[in-house]
Amino acid sequence: MRQEQVHVIAGNAFALSDAQGDMEVDPKEPVGLFSFDTRFLSHWVLSVDGERLNALSRDDMTYFETRFFLVPGAASHYVDADVSVIRHRSIHDCFHEQIILLNHSAHPAEFTVRMEMGSDFVDIVDVGQRRQRVVRATADSARHQLVLRYARERFVRETTVSSTAPAEVDEKGMTFRIRIAPEGKWETDLHVTMTIRGEGGRDLRSALESHQQIVRGGMREDLADWLDRAPQLAAERDGLEAMYQGSLADLAALRYKPLSYSNRVPVGGLPWAMGLSGRDSIITCLQTMAFTPELAPATLRMLALLQGGQLDDEHDEEPGKILAELRYGESAAFGERPDAPYYGAADTTPLFVVLLDEYERWSGDVDLVRELRHPARMALDWIDEYGDLTGDGYLRYQRRNERHGVLNQCWKNSPNAITDAHGRQPAFPRATCELQGYAYDAKRRGARLAREFWGDPGYADRLEREAAELKDRFNRDFWLPDREYYALALGPYGEPVDALTSNIGHLLWSGIVADDHAEAVAEHLVGPRLFSGWGVRTFATGQRPYNPVGSHLGAVWPSDNALIAAGLRRYHFDAQAGRIAAGIFDMAQTLGGAVPELIAGYERSLTKYPVQLPAAGRPQSWSSGALLMLLGTLLGLRPTGDNLLVDPALPKGFGRVELLDVPGRWGRSDAYGRDHSTTRGPRNRLR
């Protein structure tokens, strides 16, 4: 059985431990203290008089701070324990742990407290692999300090642990021999700094004081400001307000500053995706536009800064292409992986244009649209110049680097994700259906930007013409009339991949679906083959590759479902959108805590409880953002000129919902909605 894991997280760093607060190497889990893709602590184990500790309870105070209440020895000792231990852990750009021992007896007591410390400085992508690294440990008892250092040429990573209490320091940790008065206490603060690129030389005690001040004041104030800037929710449905606040807090935790960049952008999530991911960041910004719009301009500028400018097979880079992933670990630094940076994604580039246009619609930030004119036009040019690999007008992908990188360069990026109903995989280059929807949407939005802000009506006319032609061509070539849904993809010679998948919901979201096909698509999405009761499966049942625990072959993703629900409402299938939203909210409320990246696709009537998958990260930015997008979809939030349009369609059981102070170009506006499903029929009319 998987042991409970506890995390603290803040921007560029996170720590993952067991329920007692200890960190020990696990071949399957990235346990330890990580920052910028490197593990700076792999061993962090506390003992008292040679005994490991057992947990009484835990107080998860904020995403960056938690407190463990512990006793040494076995469970039978708990009732009459003479000593208890409190570990107060917090994280910012550094790691801090306060250890408190309480003597509950009427007599003085002596204890030997030991903190074992170690680091393998493993790259997060190498967790679980055996790779020998020579780590140099320097113990300094006079300064109560242990320094662990790994160097490979100019690649240097260093962990420095310092204590505020005197300690006997050796190469494997610190020992404290202490005496505590009756009913007294002893404490020490352990401070861990993480140095990269050989940078160092600062005063550690000043860093400790600075960190304490940040955690006790600055970070709490930052979280409070973040929550205050977001709209305030009041809802009659039990648990909805708590889920809303939890999603906002998770998004706050997943803001990150890339090296040499001052603004924070959303990362993918814990534990594997704690870095800049173009797809995750863009989708998160689109999901949260009505709630935390400040994420969008920083993300757009960062992705524009890293936009491809040359042909580079090693990194799948092409002029105009938007980043897929940016890593900082050792394997990336030495070219053992092509992800410093990596451009192996076909969807990030059109989605970049979609985000730029959507942000202007909400914010009215004309200056940013003009500032990013060149990157946006390069992105639009890439769709036709490099994305159309066979000359048939469809956006396709095939990796340039045959040794490394992702085979399926779409959001369903596992190796076996693109397959037909019988398990046959098409040849490359592949044109998945949702990519065509993204390209269509990007061209239409790019036309608006060109006409209204870039002063180029000719370019706008061309983009609109190309978008219309793409829509006509798509509805001819991808539509399967005998199945009444769109093919998952086309192979290199135009042969359709006939699997029924959740991708068809993205087509509604982009607007590429012909009106006379929309109803059939909507009914498939909420039909028994795709809809599990918790949400829409990635891959429909009744097809040979279907697997309820396969991430892209049957699992349910909240982020996927948020786009699907928005697409259904775009085509006025309000009842179907509400059914999907209600399932995802029920899932999130049943599980509690952060929304997982995905759950198994088992039928809700079979499981009664969402089945979590080991590979699913929590928290994840586009899962937390999915709840916000679903809320905005149910309220029908949409910018219309300088006004906020509110068109609520709440499913049964939601009661009254009030979202106050929605930010936008109008300043702040309020949105209200009520569940009227018992008094009127569902709205299913086409546009």
C-alpha positions as CSV (number, residue, x, y, z in Angstrom):
1,M,0.0,0.0,0.0
2,R,1.3,3.4,-0.9
3,Q,2.4,5.3,2.2
4,E,0.8,8.7,2.8
5,Q,3.0,11.5,1.5
6,V,3.2,15.1,2.7
7,H,4.4,18.0,0.7
8,V,5.3,21.6,1.1
9,I,5.7,23.7,-2.0
10,A,6.6,27.2,-3.0
11,G,7.4,28.3,-6.5
12,N,10.8,26.9,-7.4
13,A,11.1,24.3,-4.7
14,F,9.1,21.5,-3.1
15,A,9.7,18.9,-0.4
16,L,8.0,15.5,-0.3
17,S,8.2,13.4,2.8
18,D,6.4,10.6,4.7
19,A,3.8,11.2,7.4
20,Q,6.4,11.6,10.1
21,G,8.3,14.3,8.1
22,D,11.2,12.0,7.2
23,M,12.7,11.8,3.7
24,E,14.2,8.6,2.5
25,V,15.0,7.6,-1.1
26,D,12.1,5.8,-2.8
27,P,12.9,4.2,-6.2
28,K,9.4,5.0,-7.4
29,E,8.7,8.4,-5.9
30,P,10.6,11.7,-6.0
31,V,10.9,11.9,-2.2
32,G,13.2,14.7,-0.9
33,L,13.8,18.4,-1.3
34,F,13.9,19.6,-4.9
35,S,14.5,22.8,-6.7
36,F,15.1,23.5,-10.4
37,D,14.8,19.8,-11.2
38,T,17.6,18.7,-8.8
39,R,17.2,16.9,-5.5
40,F,19.1,18.8,-2.8
41,L,18.1,16.5,0.1
42,S,17.5,12.8,-0.4
43,H,17.9,11.8,3.2
44,W,16.4,13.7,6.1
45,V,15.6,11.4,9.1
46,L,15.0,12.5,12.7
47,S,15.4,10.2,15.7
48,V,15.4,10.7,19.5
49,D,17.6,8.4,21.6
50,G,18.0,6.2,18.5
51,E,14.3,5.7,18.0
52,R,12.4,6.8,14.9
53,L,9.3,8.9,15.4
54,N,5.6,8.1,15.0
55,A,2.9,10.6,14.0
56,L,0.2,11.7,16.3
57,S,-1.3,14.3,14.0
58,R,-0.4,16.9,11.3
59,D,-1.4,20.5,10.7
60,D,-1.2,21.5,7.0
61,M,-1.2,25.2,7.7
62,T,-0.7,26.5,4.1
63,Y,0.8,25.1,0.9
64,F,4.2,26.3,2.0
65,E,4.0,25.3,5.7
66,T,3.1,22.3,7.8
67,R,3.5,21.0,11.3
68,F,4.1,17.4,12.5
69,F,3.2,16.3,16.0
70,L,5.2,13.2,16.9
71,V,6.4,10.8,19.7
72,P,9.4,8.5,19.7
73,G,8.9,4.7,19.9
74,A,6.0,2.4,19.2
75,A,2.3,3.2,19.4
76,S,2.0,1.6,22.8
77,H,4.1,4.5,24.2
78,Y,1.7,7.2,23.1
79,V,-0.6,7.3,26.2
80,D,2.2,7.9,28.7
81,A,4.8,9.5,26.5
82,D,7.2,11.6,28.5
83,V,8.4,13.5,25.5
84,S,6.8,14.7,22.3
85,V,8.3,16.3,19.2
86,I,7.0,19.1,16.9
87,R,8.5,19.6,13.5
88,H,7.5,22.9,11.9
89,R,8.4,22.9,8.2
90,S,8.3,25.7,5.7
91,I,9.7,26.4,2.3
92,H,10.4,29.4,0.1
93,D,13.5,29.6,-2.1
94,C,15.1,27.7,0.8
95,F,13.9,25.1,3.3
96,H,13.4,25.6,7.0
97,E,12.6,23.2,9.8
98,Q,12.1,24.0,13.5
99,I,12.4,21.1,15.8
100,I,10.9,21.3,19.3
101,L,11.2,18.7,22.0
102,L,8.8,18.9,25.0
103,N,9.6,17.2,28.3
104,H,6.3,16.3,29.9
105,S,7.8,14.8,33.0
106,A,8.3,16.4,36.4
107,H,12.1,15.6,36.2
108,P,14.9,16.9,34.0
109,A,15.6,14.7,31.1
110,E,18.5,14.1,28.7
111,F,18.1,13.2,25.1
112,T,20.2,12.5,22.1
113,V,18.6,14.0,19.0
114,R,19.9,13.0,15.7
115,M,19.1,14.4,12.2
116,E,20.5,12.2,9.4
117,M,21.2,14.2,6.3
118,G,22.3,13.4,2.8
119,S,21.9,14.3,-0.9
120,D,22.4,12.4,-4.1
121,F,21.8,15.5,-6.2
122,V,19.8,13.4,-8.6
123,D,18.0,14.9,-11.6
124,I,14.2,14.6,-11.1
125,V,14.0,12.7,-14.4
126,D,16.5,10.2,-13.1
127,V,14.7,9.4,-9.9
128,G,14.7,5.6,-9.5
129,Q,17.8,5.1,-11.7
130,R,21.1,4.1,-10.2
131,R,23.7,6.7,-11.2
132,Q,26.7,7.1,-9.0
133,R,27.6,10.7,-8.1
134,V,30.5,11.7,-6.0
135,V,29.2,14.0,-3.3
136,R,31.6,15.9,-1.1
137,A,30.5,16.5,2.5
138,T,32.2,19.2,4.7
139,A,31.3,19.1,8.4
140,D,31.9,22.2,10.6
141,S,30.8,21.7,14.2
142,A,32.1,25.1,15.2
143,R,29.6,26.8,12.8
144,H,26.9,24.1,13.3
145,Q,27.0,23.6,9.6
146,L,27.1,20.7,7.0
147,V,27.8,21.4,3.3
148,L,27.1,18.8,0.7
149,R,28.4,19.5,-2.8
150,Y,28.3,17.9,-6.2
151,A,30.2,19.2,-9.2
152,R,30.4,18.1,-12.8
153,E,32.5,20.5,-14.8
154,R,30.8,23.9,-14.4
155,F,27.5,22.2,-13.2
156,V,27.5,22.8,-9.5
157,R,24.8,22.0,-6.9
158,E,25.3,22.6,-3.2
159,T,23.2,22.0,-0.1
160,T,24.1,23.9,3.1
161,V,22.4,22.9,6.4
162,S,22.9,25.1,9.4
163,S,21.6,24.9,13.0
164,T,20.8,27.6,15.5
165,A,21.6,25.2,18.3
166,P,25.1,23.7,19.0
167,A,25.6,20.4,17.3
168,E,28.1,17.7,16.7
169,V,28.4,17.7,12.9
170,D,29.7,14.8,10.9
171,E,29.5,14.0,7.2
172,K,26.1,12.2,7.6
173,G,24.2,14.7,9.8
174,M,24.0,16.5,13.1
175,T,23.8,15.2,16.7
176,F,22.4,17.2,19.6
177,R,23.0,16.1,23.2
178,I,20.5,18.1,25.2
179,R,19.1,18.4,28.7
180,I,15.5,19.7,29.2
181,A,14.2,21.0,32.4
182,P,11.0,19.6,33.9
183,E,8.0,20.6,31.8
184,G,10.5,22.4,29.6
185,K,11.4,22.5,26.0
186,W,14.4,22.5,23.6
187,E,14.4,23.8,20.0
188,T,16.6,24.4,17.1
189,D,16.1,25.8,13.6
190,L,17.6,23.9,10.7
191,H,18.0,26.0,7.6
192,V,18.8,24.5,4.2
193,T,20.0,26.7,1.4
194,M,20.2,25.4,-2.2
195,T,22.9,26.8,-4.4
196,I,23.1,26.3,-8.2
197,R,25.8,27.1,-10.7
198,G,28.3,27.4,-7.9
199,E,26.8,30.6,-6.6
200,G,27.3,31.1,-2.9
201,G,29.2,33.1,-0.4
202,R,26.3,34.8,1.4
203,D,25.9,35.0,5.1
204,L,23.8,32.0,6.1
205,R,22.5,33.5,9.3
206,S,21.2,36.5,7.4
207,A,19.6,34.1,5.0
208,L,17.9,32.3,7.9
209,E,16.5,35.6,9.4
210,S,15.4,36.6,5.9
211,H,13.6,33.3,5.4
212,Q,11.9,33.4,8.7
213,Q,10.6,36.9,8.0
214,I,9.4,35.8,4.5
215,V,7.5,32.8,5.8
216,R,6.0,34.5,8.8
217,G,5.1,37.7,7.0
218,G,5.7,38.0,3.3
219,M,4.5,34.7,2.0
220,R,1.3,34.8,4.1
221,E,0.7,38.4,2.9
222,D,1.3,37.3,-0.6
223,L,-1.2,34.4,-0.3
224,A,-3.8,36.7,1.3
225,D,-3.3,39.3,-1.4
226,W,-3.7,36.6,-4.1
227,L,-7.0,35.4,-2.6
228,D,-8.2,39.0,-2.1
229,R,-7.6,39.8,-5.8
230,A,-9.6,36.9,-6.9
231,P,-13.4,37.1,-7.1
232,Q,-15.2,36.2,-3.9
233,L,-17.6,33.2,-4.1
234,A,-20.8,32.6,-2.2
235,A,-22.6,29.4,-2.9
236,E,-25.5,27.4,-1.5
237,R,-24.0,24.0,-2.6
238,D,-22.1,22.5,0.3
239,G,-18.3,22.4,-0.3
240,L,-18.2,24.6,-3.4
241,E,-16.7,27.5,-1.6
242,A,-14.0,25.3,0.0
243,M,-13.1,23.7,-3.3
244,Y,-12.9,27.2,-4.9
245,Q,-10.6,28.5,-2.2
246,G,-8.5,25.3,-2.3
247,S,-8.0,25.7,-6.1
248,L,-6.9,29.3,-5.7
249,A,-4.4,28.3,-3.0
250,D,-3.1,25.5,-5.2
251,L,-2.6,27.9,-8.1
252,A,-0.8,30.2,-5.7
253,A,1.6,27.4,-4.8
254,L,2.3,26.5,-8.4
255,R,3.5,30.0,-9.4
256,Y,7.2,29.8,-10.3
257,K,10.0,32.1,-11.4
258,P,12.2,30.7,-14.1
259,L,15.9,31.6,-13.9
260,S,16.6,35.2,-15.0
261,Y,12.9,36.0,-15.1
262,S,11.3,38.3,-12.5
263,N,7.6,37.4,-12.9
264,R,5.8,34.2,-11.8
265,V,4.2,31.8,-14.2
266,P,2.2,28.6,-13.6
267,V,4.1,25.4,-13.6
268,G,2.6,22.0,-14.4
269,G,2.4,20.5,-10.9
270,L,3.8,18.2,-8.3
271,P,5.9,16.2,-8.5
272,W,7.1,15.5,-12.0
273,A,6.1,18.8,-13.7
274,M,7.6,21.4,-11.4
275,G,9.0,23.4,-14.3
276,L,7.8,25.5,-17.2
277,S,5.5,23.6,-19.5
278,G,4.1,25.6,-22.4
279,R,0.9,23.5,-22.8
280,D,0.1,23.4,-19.0
281,S,0.8,27.1,-18.5
282,I,-1.3,28.3,-21.5
283,I,-4.3,26.1,-20.6
284,T,-4.1,27.2,-17.0
285,C,-4.1,30.8,-18.0
286,L,-7.1,30.3,-20.3
287,Q,-8.9,28.4,-17.5
288,T,-8.3,31.2,-14.9
289,M,-8.8,34.3,-17.0
290,A,-11.9,35.4,-15.1
291,F,-10.3,34.7,-11.7
292,T,-6.5,35.3,-11.8
293,P,-5.8,37.1,-15.0
294,E,-2.3,38.3,-13.8
295,L,-0.9,34.8,-14.8
296,A,-1.5,35.4,-18.5
297,P,0.8,38.4,-19.4
298,A,3.8,36.9,-17.5
299,T,3.2,33.6,-19.3
300,L,2.9,35.1,-22.7
301,R,6.0,37.2,-22.3
302,M,8.0,34.2,-21.0
303,L,6.9,32.0,-23.9
304,A,7.6,34.8,-26.4
305,L,11.1,35.2,-25.0
306,L,11.8,31.4,-25.4
307,Q,10.0,31.2,-28.9
308,G,11.9,29.1,-31.4
309,G,14.2,31.0,-33.8
310,Q,16.0,28.4,-35.7
311,L,16.0,24.9,-37.1
312,D,17.4,22.6,-34.4
313,D,16.7,18.9,-34.7
314,E,18.1,18.1,-31.3
315,H,15.5,20.2,-29.5
316,D,12.7,20.0,-32.1
317,E,13.0,23.7,-32.5
318,E,11.6,25.6,-35.4
319,P,11.2,29.4,-36.1
320,G,8.0,30.6,-34.5
321,K,7.4,27.4,-32.4
322,I,6.3,27.8,-28.8
323,L,8.1,26.0,-26.1
324,A,6.9,22.6,-24.8
325,E,9.1,22.2,-21.8
326,L,12.1,23.8,-20.0
327,R,14.2,21.8,-17.6
328,Y,17.3,22.8,-15.5
329,G,18.6,19.4,-14.4
330,E,21.9,17.7,-15.1
331,S,20.7,15.6,-18.0
332,A,19.4,18.7,-19.7
333,A,22.5,20.7,-19.0
334,F,24.8,18.1,-20.6
335,G,22.5,17.4,-23.6
336,E,21.5,13.9,-22.4
337,R,17.9,15.0,-22.8
338,P,16.7,17.6,-25.3
339,D,14.7,19.6,-22.8
340,A,16.8,22.6,-22.1
341,P,14.7,23.8,-23.8
342,Y,12.4,21.4,-25.7
343,Y,9.9,22.3,-28.4
344,G,8.3,19.0,-29.1
345,A,4.6,20.1,-29.1
346,A,2.3,20.9,-32.0
347,D,-0.4,22.5,-29.9
348,T,1.4,25.2,-27.9
349,T,2.0,27.4,-30.9
350,P,-1.6,28.0,-32.0
351,L,-2.7,28.1,-28.3
352,F,-0.2,30.9,-27.7
353,V,-2.2,33.0,-30.2
354,V,-5.5,31.9,-28.6
355,L,-4.3,33.0,-25.2
356,L,-3.1,36.4,-26.4
357,D,-6.4,37.2,-28.0
358,E,-8.4,35.9,-25.1
359,Y,-6.4,38.0,-22.6
360,E,-7.0,41.1,-24.6
361,R,-10.8,40.4,-24.7
362,W,-10.8,40.2,-20.9
363,S,-8.3,42.9,-20.0
364,G,-8.3,45.4,-22.8
365,D,-4.5,45.3,-22.7
366,V,-3.8,46.7,-26.1
367,D,-0.1,47.4,-25.3
368,L,0.6,43.7,-24.7
369,V,-1.0,42.8,-28.1
370,R,1.2,45.3,-29.9
371,E,4.3,44.3,-27.9
372,L,3.8,40.7,-28.9
373,R,2.8,41.3,-32.5
374,H,6.0,39.8,-33.9
375,P,5.9,36.6,-31.8
376,A,2.2,36.1,-32.5
377,R,2.8,36.5,-36.3
378,M,5.7,34.1,-36.1
379,A,3.4,31.6,-34.4
380,L,0.7,32.0,-37.0
381,D,3.3,31.6,-39.8
382,W,4.6,28.4,-38.1
383,I,1.3,26.7,-38.4
384,D,1.5,26.8,-42.2
385,E,5.3,26.8,-42.8
386,Y,6.4,24.1,-40.4
387,G,3.2,22.6,-39.1
388,D,1.7,21.5,-42.5
389,L,4.1,18.6,-43.0
390,T,2.3,17.0,-46.0
391,G,1.0,20.1,-47.7
392,D,-2.7,19.1,-47.2
393,G,-3.5,22.1,-45.0
394,Y,-3.6,20.2,-41.7
395,L,-1.4,20.8,-38.7
396,R,0.7,17.7,-38.1
397,Y,3.6,16.5,-36.0
398,Q,6.6,14.3,-36.3
399,R,9.6,14.7,-34.1
400,R,12.8,15.9,-35.6
401,N,14.9,14.2,-33.0
402,E,14.7,10.4,-33.6
403,R,16.8,9.6,-30.5
404,H,14.9,11.5,-27.8
405,G,11.7,13.4,-27.3
406,V,8.0,12.8,-27.4
407,L,6.4,10.7,-30.1
408,N,2.9,12.2,-29.8
409,Q,3.3,15.9,-29.7
410,C,-0.2,16.7,-28.6
411,W,-1.8,16.9,-25.2
412,K,-2.3,13.1,-25.3
413,N,1.4,12.6,-25.4
414,S,1.9,9.0,-24.1
415,P,3.4,6.7,-26.8
416,N,0.2,4.6,-27.4
417,A,-2.3,7.4,-27.1
418,I,-3.0,7.9,-30.8
419,T,-4.6,4.7,-32.0
420,D,-7.7,3.5,-33.8
421,A,-10.6,1.5,-32.3
422,H,-8.7,-1.8,-33.0
423,G,-5.3,-0.7,-31.5
424,R,-3.6,0.2,-34.8
425,Q,-1.4,3.3,-34.7
426,P,-1.1,5.5,-37.7
427,A,2.2,6.4,-39.3
428,F,3.8,9.8,-39.0
429,P,3.2,12.7,-39.5
430,R,0.0,12.6,-37.6
431,A,-2.8,15.2,-37.7
432,T,-4.9,14.9,-34.5
433,C,-8.3,16.4,-34.7
434,E,-8.0,18.9,-31.8
435,L,-4.9,20.4,-33.4
436,Q,-7.0,21.5,-36.4
437,G,-9.5,23.1,-34.0
438,Y,-6.7,25.0,-32.3
439,A,-5.2,26.1,-35.7
440,Y,-8.7,27.3,-36.8
441,D,-9.2,29.2,-33.6
442,A,-5.8,30.8,-33.8
443,K,-6.3,32.0,-37.3
444,R,-9.7,33.6,-36.5
445,R,-8.3,35.2,-33.4
446,G,-5.1,36.3,-35.2
447,A,-7.3,37.9,-37.9
448,R,-9.1,40.0,-35.2
449,L,-5.7,41.1,-33.7
450,A,-4.4,42.0,-37.1
451,R,-7.5,44.0,-38.1
452,E,-8.1,45.8,-34.8
453,F,-4.6,46.3,-33.4
454,W,-1.8,45.6,-35.9
455,G,-3.2,47.7,-38.7
456,D,-3.0,45.0,-41.3
457,P,-6.5,44.3,-42.8
458,G,-5.0,42.3,-45.7
459,Y,-3.3,39.9,-43.4
460,A,-6.6,39.6,-41.4
461,D,-8.5,38.8,-44.6
462,R,-6.1,36.1,-45.5
463,L,-6.3,34.5,-42.0
464,E,-10.1,34.5,-42.1
465,R,-10.1,32.9,-45.5
466,E,-7.7,30.2,-44.4
467,A,-9.7,29.5,-41.3
468,A,-12.9,29.2,-43.3
469,E,-11.2,26.8,-45.7
470,L,-9.8,24.8,-42.9
471,K,-13.2,24.4,-41.3
472,D,-14.8,23.2,-44.5
473,R,-12.0,20.8,-45.3
474,F,-11.9,19.5,-41.7
475,N,-15.7,18.8,-41.6
476,R,-15.3,16.9,-44.9
477,D,-12.2,14.8,-44.1
478,F,-12.5,14.1,-40.4
479,W,-16.2,13.5,-40.1
480,L,-17.2,9.8,-40.0
481,P,-20.8,9.8,-41.2
482,D,-21.5,6.1,-40.2
483,R,-20.2,6.8,-36.7
484,E,-21.5,10.4,-36.3
485,Y,-18.3,11.7,-34.7
486,Y,-14.9,13.0,-35.8
487,A,-11.9,10.8,-36.3
488,L,-9.2,11.1,-33.7
489,A,-6.6,11.8,-36.4
490,L,-5.6,11.5,-40.0
491,G,-2.6,9.5,-41.1
492,P,0.0,10.8,-43.5
493,Y,-2.1,9.8,-46.5
494,G,-5.4,11.2,-45.1
495,E,-6.6,7.8,-43.7
496,P,-8.9,8.4,-40.7
497,V,-8.1,7.0,-37.2
498,D,-11.6,6.0,-36.2
499,A,-11.3,6.0,-32.4
500,L,-14.0,7.7,-30.3
501,T,-12.2,10.0,-27.9
502,S,-12.7,13.1,-25.7
503,N,-10.8,15.1,-28.3
504,I,-14.1,15.8,-30.1
505,G,-15.0,18.0,-27.1
506,H,-12.0,20.3,-27.8
507,L,-13.5,20.8,-31.3
508,L,-16.6,22.3,-29.8
509,W,-14.4,24.6,-27.6
510,S,-12.5,25.8,-30.7
511,G,-15.6,26.3,-32.8
512,I,-14.6,24.2,-35.8
513,V,-17.6,21.9,-35.5
514,A,-20.2,22.3,-38.2
515,D,-23.6,23.2,-36.7
516,D,-25.3,20.1,-38.2
517,H,-22.7,17.8,-36.5
518,A,-22.8,19.5,-33.1
519,E,-25.7,17.6,-31.5
520,A,-24.3,14.2,-32.4
521,V,-20.9,15.2,-30.9
522,A,-22.6,16.5,-27.7
523,E,-24.6,13.2,-27.3
524,H,-21.4,11.1,-27.7
525,L,-19.7,13.2,-25.0
526,V,-22.3,12.4,-22.4
527,G,-23.2,9.0,-23.7
528,P,-22.3,5.8,-21.7
529,R,-19.2,5.0,-23.8
530,L,-17.4,8.3,-23.0
531,F,-19.1,9.6,-19.8
532,S,-18.2,7.7,-16.7
533,G,-20.4,9.6,-14.3
534,W,-17.4,11.4,-12.8
535,G,-16.4,12.9,-16.2
536,V,-15.6,12.3,-19.9
537,R,-13.1,9.5,-20.5
538,T,-10.2,10.2,-22.8
539,F,-11.0,7.0,-24.8
540,A,-14.5,5.4,-25.2
541,T,-15.4,2.0,-24.0
542,G,-16.1,-0.8,-26.5
543,Q,-12.8,-0.2,-28.3
544,R,-9.9,-2.6,-28.1
545,P,-7.3,-0.3,-26.6
546,Y,-9.7,1.0,-23.9
547,N,-8.2,0.9,-20.4
548,P,-9.8,2.6,-17.5
549,V,-6.4,3.1,-15.8
550,G,-4.7,4.2,-19.1
551,S,-4.0,7.9,-18.8
552,H,-5.0,8.6,-22.4
553,L,-6.9,5.4,-23.1
554,G,-9.8,5.7,-20.7
555,A,-8.9,7.8,-17.7
556,V,-10.7,11.1,-16.8
557,W,-8.8,14.4,-16.8
558,P,-10.4,17.5,-15.1
559,S,-8.5,19.8,-17.5
560,D,-9.9,17.9,-20.5
561,N,-13.4,18.0,-19.1
562,A,-13.2,21.8,-18.4
563,L,-12.6,22.5,-22.1
564,I,-15.3,20.1,-23.2
565,A,-17.9,21.7,-20.9
566,A,-16.9,25.1,-22.2
567,G,-17.3,23.8,-25.8
568,L,-20.7,22.4,-25.1
569,R,-21.9,25.7,-23.7
570,R,-20.5,27.5,-26.8
571,Y,-22.9,25.4,-28.9
572,H,-25.7,25.9,-26.3
573,F,-25.8,22.3,-25.0
574,D,-26.2,23.6,-21.4
575,A,-27.7,20.5,-19.9
576,Q,-24.8,18.3,-21.2
577,A,-22.2,20.9,-20.0
578,G,-23.9,21.0,-16.6
579,R,-23.8,17.2,-16.3
580,I,-20.1,17.1,-17.0
581,A,-19.3,20.0,-14.6
582,A,-21.4,18.4,-11.8
583,G,-19.5,15.1,-12.2
584,I,-16.1,16.8,-11.9
585,F,-17.2,18.9,-8.9
586,D,-18.6,15.7,-7.3
587,M,-15.2,14.0,-7.9
588,A,-13.2,16.8,-6.4
589,Q,-15.5,17.1,-3.4
590,T,-15.4,13.3,-2.7
591,L,-11.6,13.1,-2.9
592,G,-11.0,16.3,-0.9
593,G,-7.8,18.3,-1.1
594,A,-6.0,19.2,-4.3
595,V,-7.7,18.1,-7.6
596,P,-5.7,15.2,-9.1
597,E,-4.4,15.4,-12.6
598,L,-6.5,12.4,-13.6
599,I,-8.6,9.5,-12.2
600,A,-9.5,6.1,-13.5
601,G,-12.3,5.9,-16.0
602,Y,-14.3,3.3,-14.1
603,E,-18.1,3.7,-14.2
604,R,-19.3,5.8,-11.2
605,S,-22.0,3.3,-10.4
606,L,-19.3,0.6,-10.1
607,T,-16.8,2.4,-7.9
608,K,-18.8,4.9,-5.8
609,Y,-15.5,6.6,-5.1
610,P,-13.1,8.1,-7.7
611,V,-10.1,5.7,-8.2
612,Q,-6.9,7.6,-8.0
613,L,-3.9,6.6,-10.1
614,P,-0.3,6.5,-8.9
615,A,1.0,8.5,-11.8
616,A,-1.5,11.4,-11.2
617,G,0.1,14.4,-9.6
618,R,-1.5,16.6,-7.0
619,P,-1.7,19.6,-7.0
620,Q,-1.7,20.3,-10.8
621,S,-2.2,23.7,-12.2
622,W,-4.6,22.8,-15.0
623,S,-6.6,20.5,-12.7
624,S,-7.0,23.3,-10.1
625,G,-7.7,25.7,-12.9
626,A,-10.3,23.3,-14.3
627,L,-12.6,23.9,-11.3
628,L,-12.5,27.6,-11.9
629,M,-13.1,27.2,-15.6
630,L,-16.1,25.0,-14.9
631,L,-17.5,27.5,-12.5
632,G,-17.1,30.3,-15.1
633,T,-18.7,28.0,-17.7
634,L,-21.7,27.3,-15.5
635,L,-22.2,31.1,-14.9
636,G,-21.7,31.8,-18.6
637,L,-19.0,34.4,-18.1
638,R,-17.9,36.0,-21.3
639,P,-16.4,39.4,-22.2
640,T,-18.5,41.4,-24.6
641,G,-16.7,44.7,-25.4
642,D,-16.3,46.6,-22.2
643,N,-18.9,44.5,-20.4
644,L,-19.1,41.1,-18.7
645,L,-21.9,38.9,-20.1
646,V,-23.4,36.5,-17.5
647,D,-25.6,33.7,-18.8
648,P,-26.0,31.1,-16.0
649,A,-27.0,27.5,-16.6
650,L,-26.5,25.8,-13.3
651,P,-27.2,22.1,-12.9
652,K,-29.5,20.7,-10.3
653,G,-28.1,20.8,-6.8
654,F,-26.0,24.0,-7.1
655,G,-28.7,26.4,-5.7
656,R,-27.6,30.0,-5.8
657,V,-24.1,31.0,-6.8
658,E,-22.7,34.5,-6.4
659,L,-19.3,35.4,-7.8
660,L,-18.4,39.0,-6.8
661,D,-15.7,41.3,-8.2
662,V,-14.9,39.5,-11.4
663,P,-11.9,41.4,-12.8
664,G,-11.7,42.7,-16.4
665,R,-11.6,45.7,-18.7
666,W,-14.9,46.8,-17.0
667,G,-13.1,47.0,-13.7
668,R,-15.0,44.7,-11.3
669,S,-18.4,43.1,-12.0
670,D,-20.6,40.6,-10.2
671,A,-22.2,37.4,-11.5
672,Y,-25.2,35.6,-10.1
673,G,-26.8,32.3,-11.0
674,R,-29.4,30.0,-9.6
675,D,-30.3,26.3,-10.2
676,H,-33.6,26.5,-12.1
677,S,-33.4,22.9,-13.5
678,T,-36.6,21.9,-11.7
679,T,-38.7,24.7,-13.3
680,R,-37.5,24.7,-16.8
681,G,-36.3,22.2,-19.4
682,P,-32.7,22.0,-20.6
683,R,-31.5,24.4,-23.3
684,N,-30.2,22.3,-26.2
685,R,-30.9,24.5,-29.2
686,L,-28.0,25.0,-31.7
687,R,-26.6,28.4,-32.4
